[in-house]
């Protein structure tokens, strides 16, 4: 099924016989924003003989898809909507495999992440200039990095105190920057969430966790749902606190976290680049 601009677009096709099988072949030009949806008969026949005499049906599934696709939701969120309805039609006990696959045509969506002060403080302004001139969304991770950015941009840095989490430090705000977070703990949890998402992208609990109000969830959500290209701006100055042997080991691995982030984003199919300062 093709859903375009919130409408179901029937395919025009030619029929061919290949190895004794009737095959329908369609040719068309995909557009930005298009959703291509494939479902198993466990979806179209959901509820057959129980909640619906003849099951959900192809046309009805297509009509339903127009809603979430019209809202321009991410593919996993659309999949969850379909699976939720199918589960309800089965009264919570699916009688067949219920499979949904979606390809969503997206434009290039770059995200720039600045983390870590430059090795040479004289490079602060150059790093900030390079970072801020990139198009797309901008994220800064780390207290010192945030202070450098605010200072160079001559904008106030305000900590968000309306939400507290015992595990994840609060976010902050700088005018013109899309997300400002703490460094090590936020990055570590965001990387874990992205990894969990890769392993189970359409699990309802995983999707709902991305909507949590803490910084790690916000970071993971942007990188999963709003990023096709990740540009990392990495400062190589050593934060003494993270090298102190009295601190837990996990707090001494910030430089490795950026490599871990690149690894999970690559697994996610994103293009990842880096610049060191």
C-alpha positions as MATLAB code, in Angstrom:
seq = 'XXXXXXXXXXXXXXXXXXXXXXXXXXXXXXXXXXXXXXXXXXXXXXXXXXXXXXXXXXXXXXXXXXXXXXXXXXXXXXXXXXXXXXXXXXXXXXXXXXXXXXXXXXXXXXXXXXXXXXXXXXXXXXXXXXXXXXXXXXXXXXXXXXXXXXXXXXXXXXXXXXXXXXXXXXXXXXXXXXXXXXXXXXXXXXXXXXXXXXXXXXXXXXXXXXXXXXXXXXXXXXXXXXXXXXXXXXXXXXXXXXXXXXXXXXXXXXXXXXXXXXXXXXXXXXXXXXXXX';
ca = [
       0.000    0.000    0.000;
       1.136    3.537   -0.773;
       0.040    6.329    1.564;
       0.811    9.797    0.230;
      -0.200   13.095    1.844;
      -2.592   11.221    4.129;
      -4.348    9.458    1.245;
      -4.245    5.877   -0.010;
      -2.912    5.840   -3.580;
      -3.832    2.608   -5.416;
      -1.024    1.176   -7.532;
      -1.347    0.973  -11.281;
       0.108   -2.357  -12.333;
       0.747   -4.795  -15.145;
       0.171   -8.509  -14.753;
       2.834  -10.995  -15.776;
       3.137  -14.745  -15.461;
       6.502  -15.876  -14.119;
       7.177  -19.577  -13.504;
       3.456  -20.201  -13.589;
       2.756  -17.509  -11.002;
       0.711  -14.368  -11.642;
       2.805  -11.336  -10.700;
       1.659   -7.716  -10.561;
       4.346   -5.169  -11.412;
       4.062   -1.450  -10.652;
       6.344    1.387  -11.736;
       6.077    4.874  -10.308;
       8.131    7.717   -8.866;
       8.347    7.843   -5.086;
       7.971   11.198   -3.376;
       9.314   12.658   -0.175;
       6.963   11.742    2.653;
       5.580    8.598    1.003;
       4.858    5.565    3.176;
       5.102    2.113    1.603;
       3.313   -0.427    3.766;
       3.326   -4.225    3.607;
       1.168   -6.267    5.978;
       0.655   -9.984    6.402;
      -2.766  -11.583    6.076;
      -2.737  -11.818    9.850;
      -3.419   -8.074    9.772;
      -6.027   -7.962    7.009;
      -7.840  -10.967    8.510;
      -7.613   -9.766   12.104;
     -10.820  -10.412   14.015;
     -12.266  -12.741   11.373;
     -15.171  -14.688   12.812;
     -14.838  -12.993   16.180;
     -15.072   -9.212   16.246;
     -15.537   -8.893   12.460;
     -17.241  -11.345   10.127;
     -14.658  -11.081    7.343;
     -11.704   -9.594    9.194;
     -10.266   -6.101    9.076;
      -9.798   -6.076    5.296;
      -7.220   -4.495    2.956;
      -9.269   -1.397    2.157;
     -10.046   -0.776    5.809;
      -6.381   -1.173    6.790;
      -5.417    1.313    4.066;
      -8.057    3.776    5.263;
      -6.786    3.432    8.824;
      -3.193    4.077    7.743;
      -4.198    7.438    6.296;
      -4.640    8.748    9.849;
      -1.191    8.198   11.411;
       0.587    8.670    8.075;
      -1.280   11.942    7.626;
       0.119   12.975   11.015;
       3.597   12.257    9.584;
       4.442    9.888   12.417;
       7.632    7.839   12.259;
       7.346    4.379   10.721;
       7.620    2.501   14.063;
       4.848    4.644   15.549;
       2.585    3.905   12.569;
       3.397    0.205   12.921;
       2.436    0.341   16.598;
      -0.909    1.929   15.740;
      -1.683   -0.889   13.280;
      -0.565   -3.623   15.669;
      -2.625   -2.141   18.506;
      -5.808   -2.298   16.411;
      -5.031   -5.815   15.183;
      -4.441   -6.944   18.766;
      -7.791   -5.493   19.820;
      -9.570   -7.196   16.917;
      -8.006  -10.498   17.982;
      -9.160   -9.792   21.550;
      -5.551   -9.960   22.639;
      -4.980  -13.446   21.204;
      -3.674  -13.264   17.605;
      -4.766  -16.210   15.500;
      -2.043  -15.696   12.880;
       1.279  -13.911   12.489;
       0.684  -10.172   12.540;
       3.456   -8.496   10.573;
       3.753   -4.887    9.407;
       6.673   -3.416    7.453;
       6.930    0.254    6.464;
       9.389    2.218    4.340;
       9.082    5.978    4.860;
      10.731    8.277    2.302;
      12.450   11.077    4.216;
      14.564   14.084    3.242;
      18.109   14.467    4.503;
      17.869   15.345    8.212;
      21.259   16.384    9.627;
      21.877   16.636   13.360;
      25.019   18.216   14.829;
      26.191   17.093   18.274;
      28.841   19.077   20.172;
      30.415   17.295   23.130;
      33.626   18.093   24.946;
      35.721   21.283   25.087;
      38.578   21.675   22.580;
      42.058   20.579   23.627;
      43.203   24.159   23.044;
      40.852   26.750   24.603;
      41.793   29.132   21.798;
      39.801   26.865   19.462;
      36.526   27.454   21.330;
      35.296   30.073   18.887;
      36.314   28.034   15.825;
      34.518   24.939   17.080;
      31.356   26.883   17.890;
      31.435   28.632   14.524;
      31.842   25.353   12.611;
      29.123   23.726   14.701;
      26.561   26.504   14.503;
      27.004   26.961   10.740;
      25.899   23.399    9.976;
      22.277   23.125    8.944;
      19.729   20.980   10.740;
      19.169   20.341   14.434;
      21.785   21.236   17.034;
      22.480   19.341   20.262;
      25.119   20.042   22.890;
      26.002   17.437   25.509;
      28.014   18.271   28.612;
      28.142   21.092   31.131;
      31.456   22.595   30.014;
      30.480   22.337   26.348;
      27.195   24.096   27.092;
      29.003   26.892   28.929;
      31.415   27.363   26.013;
      28.548   27.485   23.542;
      26.546   29.976   25.601;
      29.599   32.174   26.110;
      30.616   32.210   22.441;
      27.052   32.857   21.287;
      26.560   35.465   24.035;
      23.322   33.819   25.066;
      22.154   32.792   28.560;
      22.303   29.171   29.678;
      19.248   28.209   31.728;
      18.874   24.901   33.566;
      15.421   23.320   33.363;
      14.301   22.665   36.927;
      10.694   21.719   36.169;
      11.627   18.052   35.771;
      13.935   15.960   37.914;
      15.048   12.365   37.431;
      17.076   10.415   39.959;
      19.207    8.835   37.223;
      19.443   11.467   34.481;
      20.567   15.071   35.177;
      18.255   17.858   34.009;
      18.433   19.432   30.579;
      19.124   23.106   29.975;
      18.269   25.669   27.323;
      20.248   27.979   25.042;
      18.390   30.105   22.526;
      18.681   28.596   19.044;
      19.914   25.192   20.266;
      17.446   22.330   19.965;
      18.634   20.274   22.945;
      21.099   20.938   25.775;
      21.954   17.980   28.026;
      24.427   16.795   30.640;
      27.256   14.665   29.272;
      28.270   11.190   30.428;
      25.145    9.833   32.107;
      22.791   11.250   29.493;
      24.870    9.978   26.565;
      25.246    6.546   28.150;
      21.506    6.112   28.676;
      20.657    7.506   25.229;
      23.036    5.007   23.602;
      21.407    2.191   25.581;
      17.951    3.326   24.455;
      18.996    3.471   20.803;
      20.450   -0.029   21.084;
      17.244   -1.308   22.679;
      15.240    0.369   19.925;
      17.304   -1.367   17.225;
      16.595   -4.734   18.833;
      12.842   -4.131   19.285;
      11.738   -1.045   17.321;
       7.999   -1.685   17.310;
       7.577   -2.724   20.949;
       5.035   -0.289   22.458;
       7.011    0.224   25.670;
      10.114    1.167   23.674;
       8.232    3.829   21.729;
       6.640    5.246   24.874;
      10.054    5.443   26.583;
      11.218    7.781   23.816;
       8.516   10.202   24.961;
       9.828   10.360   28.542;
      10.721   13.925   29.603;
      14.342   13.304   30.638;
      17.345   14.332   28.549;
      18.420   10.842   27.467;
      14.988   10.085   26.018;
      14.891   13.431   24.220;
      18.350   12.814   22.777;
      17.518    9.256   21.693;
      14.217   10.372   20.156;
      15.879   13.043   18.019;
      18.623   10.684   16.863;
      16.142    7.923   16.020;
      13.270    9.881   14.513;
      14.756   13.129   13.213;
      18.272   12.235   12.084;
      19.628   10.763    8.854;
      23.128   12.264    9.144;
      24.926   12.758   12.469;
      27.789   15.261   12.611;
      29.854   14.960   15.788;
      31.955   17.900   16.975;
      34.278   16.376   19.566;
      36.548   18.330   21.878;
      39.613   16.393   23.059;
      40.303   18.225   26.314;
      40.325   15.869   29.303;
      37.824   16.571   32.057;
      39.841   15.847   35.235;
      36.742   14.595   37.048;
      36.316   11.798   34.526;
      39.928   10.643   34.898;
      39.934   10.568   38.693;
      40.389    6.926   39.784;
      38.077    7.597   42.720;
      35.183    7.951   40.279;
      33.312    4.895   38.937;
      34.820    3.491   35.753;
      31.757    4.441   33.695;
      32.451    8.105   34.430;
      35.930    7.846   32.896;
      34.844    6.734   29.435;
      33.292    9.822   27.855;
      35.583    9.676   24.856;
      34.539    6.075   24.277;
      30.872    7.004   24.509;
      31.149    9.036   21.319;
      32.495    5.958   19.541;
      29.673    3.877   21.019;
      27.189    6.455   19.771;
      28.672    6.268   16.274;
      28.398    2.479   16.378;
      24.694    2.373   17.290;
      23.852    5.128   14.813;
      25.628    3.180   12.081;
      23.622    0.094   13.054;
      20.553    2.282   12.743;
      21.548    3.013    9.149;
      22.580    6.621    9.731;
      25.535    8.375    8.128;
      27.991    9.440   10.848;
      30.872   11.924   10.635;
      33.224   13.458   13.194;
      35.495   16.464   13.642;
      38.053   16.694   16.435;
      39.198   19.902   18.109;
];
